[in-house]
Amino acid sequence: MLNLVLPLAFALVSVAFILSLVRLIKGPDVPDRILALDTLYINSIALLILLGLYLGSALYFEAALLIAVMGFVGTVALSKYLLRGDIME
């Protein structure tokens, strides 16, 4: 059953990744682009987790955790820059 579901999940998450990339490039304004970048982080985490399930390796789960932390910090920094125009106080 897992051999049937994983390729479908790869395909659907890849489509979501491509659509987020299009929104990042064509976004009408900066907050939409930041939201698309955050969605790209989530899609890349999903792809790594699916790859880890497919290959049976725990290394991909650790990489997904690192991307999640970097994505959170990046989103907070970009949001802070939009609000204040400066990241550091």
C-alpha positions, 0 to 999 in steps of 0.5 A: 500500500505504501508503494502506491501512496508515496509516488502519488504524495511525491507528485502532489507535493511537487505540484504544490511546490511548483505553485508556491514557486510561481506565487513567489515569483509573480506575487502581487506584493511582498507579504504574498511573497513571504507567505509563498516562501514559507509555503516553500519551506513546508513543501520542501520539508514534506518532500524530505520526509517522503523521501526519508520514508521511501528510502528508510533513512532517518537522515532526511528527517533530521534535514527536515528539522533543520529546514523547519528551524531555518524557515521559522527564523527566516520568516520571523526575520522577514516579517520583522523587516517588513514591520520595522524596516530593520531586523536588529534593534 
